[in-house]
Amino acid sequence: MVAGHIARLLPLMIVYLWRGLCEVEAVPEPGIWSVPISSGGEPLLFRKILFNRTAVHLNFEKIECGSPPIKMTVEWYLKYHKCYNEFTTFKELLLNKDSSEKIEENSETFTCDPQLHSYTLRDKTPLSNSKHLDVVAQVWQDGPYAFAVHLSSDPKDSKWSLTVSTSMEGPHGYISASEWPLMIFYMVMCIMYIVFGLMWFVWSACYWKDLLRIQFWIAAVIFLGMLEKAVFYAEYQNINSTGVSSPGLLIFAELVSAVKRTLARLLVTIVSLGYGIVKPRLGAVMHRVVGMGVLYLVFATVEGVMRVIGTKESDLVLLASIPLALLDSALCWWIFVSLAQTMKTLKLRKNAVKYSLYRHFTNTLIFAILGKFYPFSMYLWFKIATLF
């Protein structure tokens, strides 16, 4: 009776854990940039999805100018655009400067001499909420923005170098408007995993005499899911408060996520093979299950790390996700073939209770996989469309 209750709960638990696909797509957009530039260098372009009333700060550090003093002219442009990757260079932004979209621009001139080591541009906006840098522009609506900085000197052949420090601080902090919901999502998911783990622990403690080994592995997956969501939330909270991302923290989260997803898929595969239901042992099939798990772990790790060290426009990220998607498809095929064989065995044995349990398990698994592959299909279609 007790074992039956646990067996009924087991498939739903595993399917819920199966749904844990990679939510994060790349390193979160930074809120603070420090970029060195020297005479003859290209203008700088910063892109980010911003909240309304976000303050843009700009100053110069580590200034090195020769003698005699030279005049430096700084021009900056803040332009709203509907598409995130509409502008990739400063020249493209200037060509579209006269479009229907609003653009805010300004300039300032200062004297650069050997005694000048830093320079902060004067405040252009009285609604500054900055504690460190003066505000040179302010966002007027939610959406993607391009902020460009162009420096020139008089005379033009002068030698100089400096570091451009730019920050974009919104009403919620340095976090991007597109990533603020993700931070809330990871916080909620972490709480859900904690509640889920407590429920699983209480349920297992009540019926500890009837526990199978697979229940302990499910507890491990729940713990890994809680750790994964906690690390992702910590990373987004860190970039919101400091403006700088921590790739090491994200790589650790991706490794935990890869282990969790691998273990969840192995558990689904083992259940679909009928372990503990129609087969007391898997025998040689277990070696194939472990081999598939190791292969999936390798591909998931590579794909996760590529998303962290790559960029949102990088084709390498898409290239790394293709083998993982193919392996996931093969794993789904194996699972459903095994489920069909297990259900056929249960039907021949006239075990109506377990047959009904596996039928519901199969239906739930179908919905879970469709819910997982639909966003990936849309993402794949979008990437292919942008290539052509």
N, C-alpha and C positions, 0 to 999 in steps of 0.2 A: 504493500500500500504506500509506504513512505517512499520507496524506490520509484514507484510509479509517479508520485508527485514531482520528484526531482527530475525524472526522465521527461515529464511534460514541460518543465521549465527549461531544461537544457537546450533544446533547439532554438527557442526564442532568445536565450542568452547569447548563443553563438552567432545567430543572425545579426543581433544588435551589435556585436563586436565586429562582425564582418563589414558593417557599414563604415568603419573608420578609415576612409580613404584620406589621402593627403589634402588638407584644407588650405595650407599655406602654399602660395605659388612662387614666391621668391623672397629675397631679403626685403623687409619692410622699407619703405621710402624714408630716407633720413630727413631730419629737420634742420640739421646744421651741416654746412659744408665749409671746408678749408682747402682752397685750391691755389697752389703756387702758379704765378704767371710772370713772364718777363717781357722785355721789349721785343716786338715782332711776333708775340704770341697771338693765338686766335681768341676772339671774344668768348666769354663763358656763357653757357646756357644751362639753367636749372629748371627741371620740370617736376611738378608735384600736383596732386589733387588736394585742393585746399577748401577749408570751411570759409564761409562768409566772415568778414572782419578779421581775417588772419593778417598779422603784421609782418612785413618783410623788413629785415634788418640787414645792414651792409656796413662793413668797415674793412680797413686794410691793416695788415700786420707785417712784421719783418720787412719793412721797406728799406731798400738799398738803392740810393741814388748817388751818382758821382758829382763832381764839382765841374763847372758852376751849376747853381740850382736850375731846375727845369720846371716848366708848367705842365701839370698832369690834368687831363680832362677825363672825367668819368661820366659815361652815359649809361643809363639803365632803363630797361623797358619791362613792363609787366603786362602780359597779354593773356586774356581768357580765350580758350579754344574748346570746341566741343569734343574733339577727338584727342585721346591722350598722346598719341605719337604723330600728331599733325605736323609738328615742327621738330626737326632733329638738329638743325644748325641755326646759328645766328642769322645767316644770310636768308634762310627760308622765312624766318620771323619778320625780317625787314621787308621782304617781297610781299608779305601778306599784311603789312602794317596798315594799309588803307582799306582793309576789308570791313565788313559790317560789324565785326566783333570789336568791343571796346578795348582800347589799349591805353595804359598809363605810362608816360615817359618823362624823364627829367635828366638833368645834368648838373655837374658841379666841377669847378676848377680849383686846384690847390697847388701850392709851390712845394716841390720836392727837393730837399737838400740833404747833405750827409747827416744832419742832426735829427732828421725826422725818421722815427722808427715805427710809428703807428698813426693812423688817421681814421677818425670816425666821421661819417657824413652827417650833416646837420639834420635835425628832425623836420620831416615834411608833413607829418600828420599829428594833430593835437590829441588824437585818441590813442596814443601809444600805451601799450600794456607791457612794454619790455622793461626788464630789470637791468639789462646790460648794454644792448646796442640801440642806437637811434633808429627810428622807423623811416624808411625812404618810400614805402608804398604800402597800401592796404587793399586787401581783396574786397570786392564789391558783391560777389555772389559765390555760391558753392560751385565747384567744378574744377577741371584741370587747367593749370596755368603754366605759362613759360615765362621765366624771369631771366633776362639777358643783361650782361654787364660788359661794356666795351670801354677799354682804356686806350688813350692816345697821349702822346707827349709832344711838346714844342721846345726845341726842334725835334723833328721826327726821327732822326738818327741817334737820339740819346739812348744811353744804356741804363736800364733800371730793372728791378725785380721786386716783387712783393707777393704777399699771400692774401687772397680775397676770402674774407670770412662772411658767409651769408647764413642767416637763420630765418625760418618761417614758423612763427609761434601763433597758433590759433586759440580759440576759446577753450579747447580741451587739452592743449599742450602742443607738443611738436608732432604728434601723430597725424598721418594723412587722413583725409576725410573718407577715403575708401577703405582704410584699415581700422578706423575706430569701431565699426560694427564687429570686426574680427576679434578685437580685444575683448569686447563684451561676450562674444560667442565662446571664446576659450575659457573665460571665467565661468560662464554658465555650465559649459561642458565639464569643467573640472569639478564643480559642485555636484553635477549629476553623477559623475563617476564615483565621487566619495559616497553619495547616498546609495548608489548602485552597489558599491563594494560592501557597505554596511549591511544592506539587505541580504546580499549573498552570504556574508559572514554569519549573520543571525540564522538564516535558513540552513546553512551547513552545520552550524553548532547544534541546532535542534535535532538534526537527523545525521549526526556524525557517524553513527554505526553503519549507515547505508551508503556512505559516500564512495564514489568510484574515483579512480586516479584522475580521470578527465576533469572532475570538479576542481581539483587543485590547480590544473593548468588554466582553467577558466578564471580562477582567482588571480593567477599571474597575469593574464591578459588585462583584467580589470585594473590591476595595480599599474601596469605599463601604460594603459590609457590615461589613468589619472596623472601619472608622472609626465606623460607627453603633453597633455593639455596645460598642466601647471607650468612647464618650461616655456611653452609657446606664449602663455599669458604673461609670464615674467619678462620675456623678450619684448613684447609689445608695450608693456608697462614701462620697461626700461627706455625704449626709444621715445615714448611719450614724455618722459620726464627729463631725459638727457639730450634727445635729438640725434643720438648716434646708435647705430645697430651693433650687435655683438654676434658676428658670424659663428663664433665657437659655440655659443649657446644654441643657435639655430641648428647647427650641424648635430649637436648632441640630441636635440629634440627629434631631428629627422632619423637618427639612428634608433632611438627608442621607438619611434613610429614604425620604422621598418621591421623591427623585432616583433612589435605588437601585431602588425598586420600579417606577418608571416605565421606567427603562432595561431592567430585566429583562423586563418585559412587552413592550416594543418588540422585544427580541431574540427572544422566543418567537413574536411575530407575524411577524417577518421570516423565521424558520426555517419556520414553518407555511405561508407563502406560496411556499416552494420556492426562496428566493434562494440561488444558488450550486449548486442541485441540478437544478432544471428551468428556472430563469429566470436568465440572466446578469445582468439588471437588472430592477428593479421598475417603473421608469418613473413614470407618473403615480400609481400606487398608493402610492409612497413618500411623496407629499405627504399622503395620507390617514393613513398610519401616523404621520407626524410630528405631524399635527393631533390625532390621538387621543392621542398621547403628551403633547402640551402640555396638552390638556384634563384628562387624568388627573393630571398634575403639579399643576395648579391645585387640583383637588378634593382630592387627597391632602394637599397643603400646608395647605389650609383645615381639613380634618378633623383633621390632626395638631396644628395650633396650637390648635384648639378643645378638644382633649382636655387640652392643657397648661394653658390659661387657664381652662377650665371646671371643673366639679366632677363627682364620680362620679354625682350624682343629676340633673345638668342635662339637660334634654330637648334643649338645643341641640347637645349632643354626638351624640345619636342622630340629630337632624335633619341634621347635617353629614355623617354617615356614610351616609345613604340615597342621595344622588346618587353617591357613590363606589361603593357596592355596585351600583347600576344600571349605571354605566359599566363596572365590572368584569364584570358579567354580559354586557353587549353585547360587550365585548372577548373574552370566552370564546366567545361565539357566533361571532364573526368568525374566531377562531383555528380552531375546529373545522370551520367551513365551508371555510376555506382548506386545512386538513389533508386534508379529504375530496377536494377538487379536486386537490391535489398527489398524493395517493395514487392517484387515478384516472388521472392523467397517467403516473405511474410504472408502473402496471399495464398501460396501453396500450402503453408503450414496452418492456414485459417486462423491466424492471430489477428483478430479484427481490431483490438485496441492499439497494438503497436503499428498496424497498417494505417489506421486513421491518424496516428501521431506523425508518422513519416509523410503522409499525404499533406497534412497541414504544414509540416516543416518544409516540404518542397514548394508549396504555394508561397509561403512567407519568404523563402530564399529567392524565388523568382522576382517578387516585388523588390526585394533588397538589391538584387543585382541590376534590375532595370533602373532603380533610383540612383545607383552608383554610376552606371555607364551613360546615362543621358547627359549629365553635365560634361563628362569627358568627351562625348561625341560632339557636343556643341563647341567645346574648346578646340578640338581637332579640326572641325569644319572652319572655325574662325581663323586658325593659324594657316590652314591651306589657302583660304580665301585671300589672306593678306599677302601670301607669297606670290600669288598670280594677279 
